[in-house]
Amino acid sequence: MSAAAWLLAPAAIWAGYAWGSHMLTLGSVWRGRGDRRAAALTFDDGPDPETTPRVLDVLAEHDVRGAFFLVGRRAAAAPAVARRIAGEGHDLGNHTWGHRRLWLCGPRATAREVRGGHDAVAQAAGQAPRYFRPPWGLTNLALFPLLSELGTPCVFWSVQPEGLRAVPAAAQVEHSRRRVRPGAILDLHDADGVPGAGRRLAEALPALIRTLRADGYALVPLRDLL
């Protein structure tokens, strides 16, 4: 079916395709093991050639390994940053090729976004991504067979300090302090989806790490938390 025909499909079919996918997210990951006081830091929307290296510097200084869900076209444009992420021991995730809302993508467009992002991250970083996260958390029924073929589970989050609206650095830290529980997966943004997100996160990150550790949390790689 062409993109134009897909968008003109009856509303009931379209709603089932997009909204019905949430019946399948029960097989996705929302949080990690809750039997120890540990959490994982994950980062979306990069790599950004300016803000992602700042984030990597902070993580290296504090000896933290995170997970970076990279946008394929951004990884292709900044391969040195993608290689640094992998080289410093962080987990890699696929955040699609172009950060499109998958609710608005038919099956062919979904395949292009998912496979294109996976291949671009693998080529830029020198290793394939282990996980997938849909932009804005939006899925559709075409997505999950693709992820099964690629062997990349869908990882959401349990704490999101900044979403669709800008949140000052200090408020992101306080939000995280109040919401984090054992097994938490924090969804942070090292590049701009919302304008200025990468800069705000780089500013917040040192205090966020200190605060969570002061509350007794070990900040562990996503692969260990799961």
TORPA-4810 file (N, C-alpha, C, O; in nm, 3 decimals):
<nodes>
NODE_1_0.085_-0.119_0.000_0.000_0.000_0.000_0.088_0.124_0.000_0.183_0.132_0.079_M
NODE_2_0.060_0.220_-0.085_0.138_0.342_-0.091_0.116_0.425_0.035_0.019_0.405_0.108_S
NODE_3_0.209_0.520_0.060_0.196_0.606_0.177_0.068_0.686_0.171_0.000_0.704_0.273_A
NODE_4_0.034_0.736_0.051_-0.088_0.816_0.037_-0.212_0.732_0.066_-0.303_0.776_0.135_A
NODE_5_-0.213_0.611_0.012_-0.328_0.523_0.035_-0.339_0.486_0.181_-0.449_0.476_0.236_A
NODE_6_-0.223_0.464_0.244_-0.224_0.428_0.386_-0.285_0.539_0.470_-0.366_0.513_0.559_W
NODE_7_-0.247_0.662_0.443_-0.298_0.774_0.521_-0.447_0.796_0.496_-0.515_0.857_0.580_L
NODE_8_-0.498_0.749_0.384_-0.640_0.765_0.353_-0.723_0.644_0.396_-0.843_0.640_0.370_L
NODE_9_-0.659_0.547_0.459_-0.731_0.428_0.504_-0.838_0.467_0.605_-0.824_0.569_0.673_A
NODE_10_-0.945_0.387_0.615_-1.051_0.419_0.709_-0.996_0.441_0.850_-0.901_0.375_0.893_P
NODE_11_-1.057_0.534_0.920_-1.008_0.574_1.052_-1.001_0.456_1.148_-0.909_0.448_1.229_A
NODE_12_-1.096_0.364_1.140_-1.097_0.252_1.233_-0.976_0.161_1.211_-0.918_0.110_1.306_A
NODE_13_-0.939_0.141_1.084_-0.822_0.057_1.054_-0.696_0.125_1.106_-0.611_0.061_1.168_I
NODE_14_-0.686_0.254_1.078_-0.567_0.329_1.121_-0.555_0.329_1.273_-0.446_0.311_1.326_W
NODE_15_-0.666_0.349_1.342_-0.663_0.351_1.489_-0.620_0.215_1.543_-0.543_0.208_1.639_A
NODE_16_-0.670_0.108_1.483_-0.630_-0.024_1.528_-0.483_-0.051_1.505_-0.417_-0.114_1.588_G
NODE_17_-0.430_-0.003_1.394_-0.288_-0.021_1.360_-0.199_0.049_1.461_-0.099_-0.007_1.507_Y
NODE_18_-0.235_0.173_1.497_-0.153_0.252_1.588_-0.182_0.217_1.734_-0.092_0.175_1.807_A
NODE_19_-0.304_0.233_1.776_-0.338_0.211_1.916_-0.333_0.065_1.953_-0.297_0.032_2.067_W
NODE_20_-0.367_-0.024_1.861_-0.364_-0.166_1.893_-0.226_-0.216_1.927_-0.213_-0.320_1.993_G
NODE_21_-0.123_-0.145_1.884_0.013_-0.188_1.913_0.040_-0.189_2.062_0.128_-0.262_2.108_S
NODE_22_-0.032_-0.111_2.138_-0.007_-0.107_2.282_-0.046_-0.237_2.351_-0.005_-0.261_2.464_H
NODE_23_-0.125_-0.321_2.284_-0.150_-0.454_2.338_-0.023_-0.537_2.336_-0.011_-0.634_2.412_M
NODE_24_0.073_-0.500_2.250_0.195_-0.578_2.236_0.308_-0.526_2.322_0.410_-0.594_2.334_L
NODE_25_0.295_-0.410_2.381_0.405_-0.355_2.458_0.424_-0.427_2.590_0.518_-0.399_2.664_T
NODE_26_0.334_-0.521_2.621_0.355_-0.601_2.740_0.482_-0.683_2.730_0.539_-0.721_2.833_L
NODE_27_0.528_-0.710_2.611_0.653_-0.782_2.591_0.773_-0.691_2.587_0.886_-0.738_2.571_G
NODE_28_0.752_-0.562_2.602_0.861_-0.465_2.601_0.915_-0.445_2.742_0.860_-0.497_2.839_S
NODE_29_1.024_-0.371_2.750_1.090_-0.346_2.879_1.055_-0.205_2.926_1.073_-0.108_2.853_V
NODE_30_1.005_-0.195_3.047_0.972_-0.065_3.107_1.063_-0.032_3.225_1.084_0.086_3.256_W
NODE_31_1.115_-0.133_3.290_1.205_-0.112_3.402_1.288_-0.238_3.420_1.259_-0.342_3.362_R
NODE_32_1.392_-0.226_3.503_1.479_-0.340_3.526_1.442_-0.414_3.652_1.335_-0.395_3.709_G
NODE_33_1.531_-0.499_3.694_1.511_-0.579_3.814_1.492_-0.488_3.936_1.563_-0.389_3.951_R
NODE_34_1.398_-0.524_4.020_1.370_-0.442_4.138_1.423_-0.499_4.267_1.383_-0.455_4.375_G
NODE_35_1.515_-0.597_4.258_1.562_-0.662_4.380_1.688_-0.598_4.437_1.745_-0.648_4.534_D
NODE_36_1.732_-0.488_4.377_1.846_-0.415_4.433_1.830_-0.267_4.401_1.758_-0.230_4.308_R
NODE_37_1.897_-0.185_4.477_1.884_-0.040_4.463_1.976_0.007_4.349_2.085_0.058_4.372_R
NODE_38_1.929_-0.013_4.227_2.008_0.020_4.109_1.917_0.083_4.005_1.796_0.060_4.003_A
NODE_39_1.977_0.164_3.919_1.905_0.231_3.810_2.000_0.245_3.692_2.121_0.234_3.707_A
NODE_40_1.943_0.270_3.574_2.022_0.288_3.452_1.989_0.423_3.389_1.874_0.464_3.384_A
NODE_41_2.094_0.490_3.342_2.078_0.615_3.268_2.077_0.585_3.119_2.170_0.522_3.068_L
NODE_42_1.973_0.628_3.049_1.967_0.611_2.905_1.949_0.747_2.839_1.893_0.839_2.899_T
NODE_43_1.997_0.758_2.716_2.004_0.888_2.649_1.947_0.875_2.508_1.983_0.785_2.433_F
NODE_44_1.859_0.966_2.473_1.791_0.965_2.343_1.836_1.081_2.255_1.887_1.183_2.302_D
NODE_45_1.815_1.062_2.125_1.813_1.167_2.022_1.949_1.206_1.967_1.955_1.283_1.871_D
NODE_46_2.060_1.155_2.021_2.191_1.188_1.969_2.230_1.095_1.853_2.147_1.021_1.800_G
NODE_47_2.359_1.102_1.817_2.461_1.183_1.883_2.464_1.326_1.832_2.445_1.353_1.713_P
NODE_48_2.488_1.417_1.923_2.507_1.557_1.889_2.657_1.587_1.899_2.718_1.552_2.000_D
NODE_49_2.718_1.651_1.798_2.863_1.669_1.801_2.913_1.760_1.912_3.032_1.759_1.944_P
NODE_50_2.824_1.838_1.973_2.865_1.926_2.082_2.823_1.874_2.219_2.906_1.861_2.309_E
NODE_51_2.694_1.844_2.235_2.646_1.809_2.369_2.675_1.664_2.407_2.698_1.636_2.525_T
NODE_52_2.673_1.571_2.313_2.701_1.432_2.349_2.842_1.413_2.405_2.857_1.342_2.504_T
NODE_53_2.947_1.473_2.347_3.078_1.462_2.411_3.081_1.520_2.552_3.153_1.468_2.638_P
NODE_54_3.005_1.626_2.578_2.998_1.680_2.715_2.938_1.577_2.809_2.986_1.557_2.921_R
NODE_55_2.833_1.511_2.764_2.770_1.407_2.845_2.867_1.291_2.867_2.877_1.239_2.978_V
NODE_56_2.938_1.251_2.764_3.034_1.142_2.777_3.146_1.178_2.874_3.193_1.092_2.949_L
NODE_57_3.189_1.302_2.873_3.292_1.346_2.967_3.243_1.331_3.112_3.317_1.284_3.198_D
NODE_58_3.119_1.371_3.137_3.064_1.359_3.273_3.054_1.213_3.314_3.092_1.177_3.425_V
NODE_59_3.004_1.129_3.225_2.992_0.987_3.258_3.128_0.925_3.286_3.142_0.846_3.379_L
NODE_60_3.229_0.962_3.207_3.364_0.909_3.230_3.418_0.957_3.364_3.481_0.880_3.437_A
NODE_61_3.395_1.083_3.396_3.445_1.139_3.523_3.384_1.065_3.643_3.451_1.045_3.744_E
NODE_62_3.258_1.027_3.630_3.188_0.962_3.742_3.183_0.810_3.728_3.119_0.743_3.809_H
NODE_63_3.251_0.754_3.628_3.259_0.610_3.606_3.121_0.548_3.594_3.088_0.451_3.664_D
NODE_64_3.039_0.603_3.505_2.904_0.554_3.479_2.896_0.507_3.334_2.947_0.574_3.244_V
NODE_65_2.833_0.393_3.313_2.807_0.344_3.177_2.657_0.354_3.152_2.577_0.300_3.227_R
NODE_66_2.621_0.424_3.046_2.480_0.443_3.011_2.443_0.366_2.886_2.517_0.279_2.839_G
NODE_67_2.327_0.399_2.832_2.280_0.343_2.705_2.236_0.458_2.618_2.158_0.543_2.661_A
NODE_68_2.286_0.463_2.495_2.257_0.573_2.403_2.171_0.520_2.288_2.214_0.435_2.211_F
NODE_69_2.050_0.573_2.280_1.958_0.539_2.171_1.976_0.643_2.061_1.927_0.755_2.070_F
NODE_70_2.048_0.604_1.956_2.095_0.697_1.854_2.000_0.704_1.736_1.946_0.602_1.692_L
NODE_71_1.981_0.825_1.685_1.907_0.847_1.562_2.002_0.818_1.446_2.112_0.873_1.441_V
NODE_72_1.961_0.733_1.353_2.050_0.687_1.248_2.115_0.798_1.167_2.236_0.796_1.145_G
NODE_73_2.035_0.895_1.123_2.092_1.001_1.040_2.191_1.086_1.119_2.287_1.139_1.061_R
NODE_74_2.170_1.100_1.250_2.264_1.175_1.331_2.392_1.095_1.355_2.501_1.152_1.358_R
NODE_75_2.379_0.965_1.372_2.498_0.881_1.386_2.582_0.885_1.258_2.704_0.891_1.264_A
NODE_76_2.514_0.880_1.143_2.586_0.886_1.016_2.659_1.017_0.998_2.764_1.022_0.934_A
NODE_77_2.605_1.126_1.055_2.666_1.258_1.043_2.776_1.281_1.147_2.857_1.372_1.130_A
NODE_78_2.779_1.201_1.253_2.879_1.219_1.359_2.936_1.083_1.400_2.922_1.042_1.515_A
NODE_79_3.000_1.011_1.306_3.045_0.875_1.337_3.152_0.871_1.447_3.159_0.773_1.521_P
NODE_80_3.234_0.974_1.458_3.338_0.973_1.562_3.275_0.971_1.701_3.327_0.906_1.791_A
NODE_81_3.165_1.043_1.717_3.097_1.044_1.847_3.033_0.908_1.872_3.039_0.856_1.984_V
NODE_82_2.971_0.851_1.770_2.911_0.717_1.786_3.016_0.614_1.823_2.992_0.528_1.908_A
NODE_83_3.134_0.622_1.760_3.241_0.527_1.793_3.291_0.548_1.936_3.324_0.452_2.005_R
NODE_84_3.295_0.673_1.979_3.338_0.699_2.116_3.240_0.638_2.216_3.281_0.579_2.316_R
NODE_85_3.111_0.652_2.189_3.010_0.593_2.277_3.035_0.444_2.294_3.039_0.393_2.406_I
NODE_86_3.051_0.375_2.182_3.075_0.231_2.187_3.209_0.199_2.252_3.219_0.107_2.333_A
NODE_87_3.311_0.276_2.218_3.445_0.249_2.269_3.458_0.268_2.418_3.544_0.206_2.481_G
NODE_88_3.373_0.351_2.477_3.380_0.375_2.621_3.287_0.284_2.699_3.267_0.304_2.819_E
NODE_89_3.230_0.184_2.633_3.159_0.079_2.704_3.012_0.103_2.728_2.950_0.032_2.807_G
NODE_90_2.955_0.203_2.661_2.812_0.228_2.676_2.733_0.137_2.582_2.782_0.098_2.476_H
NODE_91_2.612_0.104_2.622_2.524_0.026_2.535_2.471_0.114_2.422_2.453_0.235_2.437_D
NODE_92_2.446_0.049_2.308_2.391_0.118_2.192_2.247_0.078_2.169_2.209_-0.038_2.183_L
NODE_93_2.165_0.177_2.134_2.027_0.152_2.098_1.993_0.222_1.968_2.056_0.320_1.930_G
NODE_94_1.893_0.169_1.900_1.842_0.225_1.775_1.720_0.312_1.808_1.626_0.266_1.873_N
NODE_95_1.723_0.437_1.763_1.612_0.531_1.786_1.552_0.573_1.651_1.505_0.686_1.636_H
NODE_96_1.555_0.482_1.555_1.509_0.498_1.416_1.605_0.581_1.333_1.698_0.643_1.385_T
NODE_97_1.581_0.582_1.205_1.664_0.659_1.112_1.643_0.810_1.127_1.739_0.885_1.138_W
NODE_98_1.518_0.853_1.126_1.492_0.997_1.120_1.407_1.052_1.233_1.362_1.167_1.225_G
NODE_99_1.383_0.973_1.338_1.305_1.018_1.454_1.161_1.054_1.415_1.106_1.152_1.465_H
NODE_100_1.102_0.976_1.328_0.962_0.997_1.290_0.869_0.931_1.390_0.904_0.830_1.451_R
NODE_101_0.752_0.987_1.406_0.649_0.926_1.489_0.595_0.803_1.417_0.539_0.814_1.308_R
NODE_102_0.611_0.688_1.476_0.572_0.565_1.408_0.422_0.550_1.396_0.375_0.471_1.313_L
NODE_103_0.344_0.621_1.474_0.199_0.622_1.455_0.162_0.671_1.314_0.058_0.634_1.260_W
NODE_104_0.248_0.754_1.256_0.220_0.813_1.125_0.288_0.736_1.013_0.286_0.781_0.898_L
NODE_105_0.348_0.623_1.044_0.421_0.546_0.943_0.347_0.416_0.912_0.308_0.343_1.003_C
NODE_106_0.327_0.389_0.782_0.277_0.259_0.741_0.385_0.154_0.754_0.496_0.185_0.796_G
NODE_107_0.354_0.029_0.720_0.452_-0.078_0.737_0.583_-0.056_0.662_0.690_-0.083_0.717_P
NODE_108_0.577_-0.009_0.538_0.702_0.011_0.463_0.785_0.122_0.524_0.907_0.108_0.538_R
NODE_109_0.721_0.233_0.561_0.795_0.343_0.622_0.851_0.301_0.757_0.962_0.342_0.793_A
NODE_110_0.776_0.221_0.831_0.827_0.171_0.959_0.952_0.087_0.938_1.050_0.101_1.012_T
NODE_111_0.949_0.000_0.838_1.066_-0.083_0.810_1.186_0.002_0.772_1.298_-0.026_0.815_A
NODE_112_1.163_0.106_0.691_1.275_0.194_0.654_1.333_0.263_0.778_1.455_0.273_0.792_R
NODE_113_1.246_0.310_0.866_1.293_0.380_0.986_1.370_0.286_1.078_1.477_0.322_1.129_E
NODE_114_1.318_0.167_1.099_1.380_0.076_1.196_1.508_0.015_1.139_1.612_0.019_1.204_V
NODE_115_1.499_-0.041_1.019_1.619_-0.104_0.961_1.724_0.001_0.925_1.844_-0.022_0.944_R
NODE_116_1.679_0.115_0.874_1.774_0.221_0.840_1.848_0.271_0.962_1.969_0.294_0.956_G
NODE_117_1.776_0.289_1.074_1.842_0.332_1.197_1.938_0.228_1.249_2.050_0.260_1.289_G
NODE_118_1.896_0.103_1.249_1.981_-0.006_1.296_2.111_-0.013_1.217_2.220_-0.019_1.275_H
NODE_119_2.101_-0.011_1.085_2.220_-0.023_1.001_2.311_0.099_1.014_2.433_0.084_1.015_D
NODE_120_2.252_0.218_1.025_2.334_0.340_1.037_2.410_0.342_1.168_2.528_0.380_1.170_A
NODE_121_2.345_0.303_1.277_2.415_0.299_1.405_2.526_0.196_1.402_2.637_0.222_1.449_V
NODE_122_2.498_0.078_1.346_2.600_-0.026_1.339_2.721_0.019_1.258_2.835_-0.006_1.297_A
NODE_123_2.697_0.085_1.146_2.808_0.129_1.061_2.887_0.241_1.127_3.010_0.241_1.123_Q
NODE_124_2.817_0.337_1.189_2.886_0.451_1.249_2.965_0.411_1.373_3.078_0.455_1.392_A
NODE_125_2.905_0.327_1.458_2.967_0.294_1.586_3.060_0.174_1.578_3.142_0.153_1.667_A
NODE_126_3.048_0.094_1.472_3.131_-0.025_1.461_3.074_-0.146_1.531_3.139_-0.250_1.536_G
NODE_127_2.956_-0.135_1.586_2.887_-0.250_1.644_2.737_-0.226_1.639_2.691_-0.111_1.643_Q
NODE_128_2.661_-0.333_1.630_2.517_-0.321_1.614_2.451_-0.281_1.746_2.499_-0.317_1.853_A
NODE_129_2.341_-0.208_1.738_2.268_-0.174_1.860_2.203_-0.297_1.922_2.160_-0.389_1.852_P
NODE_130_2.196_-0.297_2.055_2.137_-0.409_2.129_1.988_-0.388_2.158_1.915_-0.484_2.182_R
NODE_131_1.944_-0.262_2.154_1.809_-0.229_2.197_1.745_-0.134_2.097_1.811_-0.080_2.008_Y
NODE_132_1.615_-0.114_2.114_1.539_-0.019_2.032_1.449_0.063_2.123_1.394_0.013_2.221_F
NODE_133_1.434_0.190_2.089_1.336_0.275_2.156_1.264_0.360_2.052_1.329_0.428_1.973_R
NODE_134_1.130_0.357_2.050_1.057_0.435_1.950_1.053_0.583_1.987_1.033_0.616_2.103_P
NODE_135_1.072_0.672_1.891_1.058_0.815_1.919_0.923_0.846_1.984_0.819_0.798_1.940_P
NODE_136_0.929_0.928_2.089_0.810_0.971_2.161_0.736_0.854_2.226_0.626_0.873_2.279_W
NODE_137_0.793_0.734_2.223_0.727_0.618_2.280_0.611_0.566_2.198_0.528_0.491_2.250_G
NODE_138_0.602_0.605_2.071_0.488_0.569_1.986_0.523_0.447_1.901_0.628_0.443_1.837_L
NODE_139_0.434_0.349_1.901_0.458_0.225_1.828_0.345_0.199_1.729_0.248_0.275_1.723_T
NODE_140_0.359_0.093_1.651_0.250_0.045_1.565_0.265_-0.106_1.548_0.364_-0.165_1.593_N
NODE_141_0.169_-0.168_1.485_0.167_-0.313_1.477_0.275_-0.369_1.384_0.309_-0.488_1.393_L
NODE_142_0.330_-0.286_1.296_0.436_-0.333_1.207_0.571_-0.339_1.277_0.664_-0.403_1.228_A
NODE_143_0.583_-0.272_1.390_0.714_-0.256_1.454_0.769_-0.385_1.513_0.885_-0.417_1.491_L
NODE_144_0.687_-0.459_1.586_0.739_-0.566_1.670_0.794_-0.684_1.593_0.892_-0.743_1.638_F
NODE_145_0.737_-0.724_1.479_0.804_-0.829_1.400_0.942_-0.786_1.352_1.033_-0.868_1.344_P
NODE_146_0.959_-0.658_1.320_1.090_-0.609_1.277_1.191_-0.621_1.391_1.305_-0.664_1.370_L
NODE_147_1.149_-0.583_1.511_1.241_-0.590_1.625_1.277_-0.735_1.655_1.390_-0.763_1.695_L
NODE_148_1.184_-0.825_1.637_1.213_-0.966_1.659_1.318_-1.016_1.559_1.408_-1.091_1.596_S
NODE_149_1.305_-0.974_1.434_1.404_-1.013_1.332_1.543_-0.960_1.366_1.643_-1.029_1.347_E
NODE_150_1.548_-0.837_1.416_1.676_-0.772_1.446_1.733_-0.815_1.581_1.851_-0.793_1.609_L
NODE_151_1.650_-0.874_1.665_1.696_-0.916_1.797_1.720_-0.800_1.891_1.807_-0.807_1.978_G
NODE_152_1.642_-0.692_1.875_1.657_-0.574_1.959_1.528_-0.547_2.036_1.434_-0.493_1.979_T
NODE_153_1.522_-0.584_2.163_1.399_-0.562_2.240_1.366_-0.413_2.250_1.454_-0.328_2.247_P
NODE_154_1.237_-0.385_2.264_1.188_-0.248_2.276_1.199_-0.205_2.422_1.139_-0.267_2.509_C
NODE_155_1.275_-0.101_2.447_1.299_-0.052_2.583_1.237_0.086_2.599_1.274_0.181_2.530_V
NODE_156_1.141_0.095_2.690_1.081_0.224_2.723_1.153_0.281_2.845_1.275_0.272_2.853_F
NODE_157_1.081_0.339_2.938_1.145_0.401_3.054_1.044_0.409_3.168_0.923_0.396_3.146_W
NODE_158_1.095_0.431_3.288_1.007_0.450_3.404_1.015_0.591_3.459_0.928_0.633_3.535_S
NODE_159_1.120_0.666_3.422_1.136_0.805_3.468_1.183_0.888_3.349_1.280_0.854_3.283_V
NODE_160_1.111_0.998_3.323_1.149_1.089_3.214_1.152_1.232_3.269_1.047_1.295_3.279_Q
NODE_161_1.269_1.283_3.303_1.278_1.417_3.362_1.235_1.530_3.268_1.185_1.632_3.313_P
NODE_162_1.256_1.511_3.137_1.211_1.610_3.040_1.148_1.538_2.922_1.208_1.449_2.863_E
NODE_163_1.024_1.577_2.889_0.954_1.515_2.777_0.933_1.613_2.663_1.029_1.654_2.598_G
NODE_164_0.809_1.651_2.640_0.775_1.737_2.527_0.798_1.885_2.555_0.796_1.967_2.464_L
NODE_165_0.820_1.918_2.682_0.842_2.058_2.718_0.977_2.073_2.788_1.024_1.982_2.856_R
NODE_166_1.039_2.189_2.769_1.168_2.216_2.831_1.154_2.216_2.983_1.058_2.271_3.037_A
NODE_167_1.250_2.154_3.051_1.253_2.148_3.196_1.392_2.193_3.242_1.492_2.137_3.197_V
NODE_168_1.402_2.293_3.331_1.534_2.339_3.377_1.613_2.226_3.441_1.557_2.129_3.491_P
NODE_169_1.745_2.240_3.439_1.834_2.134_3.488_1.802_2.096_3.632_1.791_1.977_3.663_A
NODE_170_1.786_2.194_3.720_1.760_2.163_3.861_1.629_2.087_3.879_1.620_1.997_3.962_A
NODE_171_1.528_2.123_3.801_1.400_2.054_3.810_1.410_1.911_3.760_1.340_1.823_3.811_A
NODE_172_1.495_1.885_3.661_1.515_1.748_3.615_1.576_1.662_3.726_1.538_1.546_3.744_Q
NODE_173_1.671_1.719_3.799_1.734_1.645_3.909_1.631_1.613_4.017_1.625_1.500_4.065_V
NODE_174_1.551_1.712_4.056_1.453_1.692_4.161_1.345_1.592_4.118_1.303_1.508_4.197_E
NODE_175_1.300_1.602_3.994_1.202_1.507_3.943_1.255_1.365_3.952_1.184_1.273_3.994_H
NODE_176_1.380_1.346_3.913_1.440_1.213_3.917_1.452_1.163_4.061_1.422_1.047_4.090_S
NODE_177_1.495_1.250_4.151_1.510_1.210_4.291_1.378_1.159_4.347_1.376_1.061_4.422_R
NODE_178_1.269_1.224_4.312_1.139_1.186_4.366_1.083_1.059_4.300_1.010_0.984_4.365_R
NODE_179_1.116_1.035_4.175_1.051_0.927_4.100_1.129_0.797_4.093_1.071_0.691_4.071_R
NODE_180_1.261_0.804_4.110_1.342_0.683_4.091_1.312_0.580_4.200_1.304_0.612_4.318_V
NODE_181_1.296_0.455_4.154_1.278_0.340_4.241_1.373_0.230_4.193_1.425_0.239_4.082_R
NODE_182_1.397_0.128_4.274_1.485_0.019_4.227_1.442_-0.035_4.091_1.325_-0.065_4.069_P
NODE_183_1.539_-0.047_4.001_1.512_-0.094_3.865_1.475_0.016_3.767_1.440_-0.014_3.653_G
NODE_184_1.481_0.142_3.809_1.438_0.252_3.723_1.525_0.264_3.599_1.647_0.245_3.603_A
NODE_185_1.459_0.294_3.488_1.527_0.331_3.363_1.495_0.478_3.338_1.380_0.513_3.314_I
NODE_186_1.597_0.563_3.344_1.579_0.706_3.323_1.596_0.737_3.176_1.691_0.692_3.113_L
NODE_187_1.504_0.815_3.122_1.508_0.856_2.982_1.553_1.002_2.977_1.477_1.093_3.008_D
NODE_188_1.679_1.021_2.937_1.742_1.153_2.930_1.766_1.187_2.783_1.753_1.100_2.697_L
NODE_189_1.802_1.312_2.754_1.818_1.356_2.615_1.949_1.432_2.599_1.965_1.543_2.649_H
NODE_190_2.044_1.369_2.528_2.174_1.430_2.508_2.179_1.514_2.381_2.283_1.571_2.348_D
NODE_191_2.067_1.523_2.310_2.058_1.604_2.189_1.919_1.665_2.184_1.831_1.627_2.261_A
NODE_192_1.901_1.758_2.094_1.777_1.835_2.092_1.667_1.765_2.014_1.676_1.750_1.892_D
NODE_193_1.564_1.722_2.087_1.433_1.695_2.031_1.353_1.821_2.062_1.303_1.889_1.973_G
NODE_194_1.344_1.849_2.192_1.299_1.980_2.240_1.421_2.073_2.236_1.528_2.035_2.283_V
NODE_195_1.407_2.195_2.181_1.522_2.284_2.170_1.592_2.304_2.304_1.529_2.331_2.406_P
NODE_196_1.725_2.290_2.303_1.806_2.309_2.422_1.815_2.190_2.514_1.875_2.199_2.621_G
NODE_197_1.754_2.077_2.475_1.751_1.961_2.564_1.890_1.909_2.597_1.919_1.877_2.713_A
NODE_198_1.977_1.900_2.497_2.110_1.849_2.521_2.189_1.935_2.618_2.258_1.884_2.706_G
NODE_199_2.179_2.066_2.601_2.249_2.158_2.692_2.197_2.146_2.834_2.276_2.143_2.929_R
NODE_200_2.065_2.138_2.850_2.009_2.127_2.985_2.050_1.996_3.052_2.079_1.994_3.172_R
NODE_201_2.053_1.888_2.974_2.092_1.760_3.032_2.238_1.761_3.073_2.272_1.711_3.181_L
NODE_202_2.325_1.816_2.989_2.467_1.823_3.025_2.486_1.903_3.153_2.573_1.871_3.234_A
NODE_203_2.406_2.004_3.172_2.414_2.084_3.295_2.363_2.005_3.415_2.419_2.014_3.524_E
NODE_204_2.257_1.928_3.396_2.194_1.856_3.507_2.269_1.731_3.547_2.262_1.690_3.663_A
NODE_205_2.340_1.669_3.455_2.390_1.533_3.475_2.482_1.516_3.596_2.464_1.420_3.671_L
NODE_206_2.579_1.604_3.621_2.664_1.582_3.740_2.585_1.578_3.869_2.606_1.490_3.953_P
NODE_207_2.492_1.672_3.886_2.411_1.674_4.008_2.318_1.554_4.014_2.291_1.502_4.122_A
NODE_208_2.267_1.511_3.899_2.179_1.395_3.895_2.252_1.271_3.944_2.199_1.194_4.025_L
NODE_209_2.373_1.250_3.895_2.452_1.134_3.937_2.482_1.141_4.086_2.465_1.041_4.157_I
NODE_210_2.525_1.256_4.135_2.557_1.269_4.278_2.433_1.245_4.364_2.441_1.179_4.467_R
NODE_211_2.319_1.299_4.321_2.196_1.286_4.399_2.151_1.142_4.409_2.117_1.094_4.517_T
NODE_212_2.149_1.073_4.297_2.104_0.934_4.300_2.199_0.846_4.382_2.154_0.757_4.454_L
NODE_213_2.327_0.870_4.370_2.421_0.792_4.450_2.408_0.824_4.598_2.420_0.735_4.682_R
NODE_214_2.384_0.951_4.630_2.362_0.987_4.770_2.239_0.918_4.828_2.233_0.892_4.948_A
NODE_215_2.141_0.890_4.742_2.021_0.818_4.785_2.040_0.667_4.785_1.946_0.591_4.808_D
NODE_216_2.163_0.624_4.759_2.194_0.482_4.769_2.179_0.402_4.642_2.181_0.279_4.647_G
NODE_217_2.165_0.469_4.528_2.147_0.397_4.402_2.280_0.373_4.332_2.363_0.463_4.319_Y
NODE_218_2.300_0.250_4.287_2.409_0.219_4.195_2.361_0.249_4.054_2.251_0.208_4.016_A
NODE_219_2.442_0.318_3.977_2.408_0.350_3.838_2.481_0.248_3.750_2.603_0.254_3.734_L
NODE_220_2.404_0.156_3.695_2.462_0.041_3.627_2.426_0.043_3.478_2.329_0.109_3.439_V
NODE_221_2.503_-0.027_3.396_2.466_-0.036_3.254_2.329_-0.098_3.236_2.287_-0.182_3.316_P
NODE_222_2.259_-0.058_3.132_2.127_-0.113_3.104_2.133_-0.265_3.092_2.043_-0.335_3.140_L
NODE_223_2.238_-0.316_3.029_2.250_-0.461_3.011_2.255_-0.534_3.145_2.211_-0.648_3.155_R
NODE_224_2.310_-0.469_3.247_2.315_-0.531_3.380_2.183_-0.515_3.454_2.141_-0.605_3.526_D
NODE_225_2.119_-0.402_3.438_1.992_-0.378_3.506_1.885_-0.476_3.460_1.799_-0.516_3.538_L
NODE_226_1.892_-0.516_3.330_1.791_-0.604_3.275_1.822_-0.751_3.299_1.745_-0.838_3.257_L
</nodes>
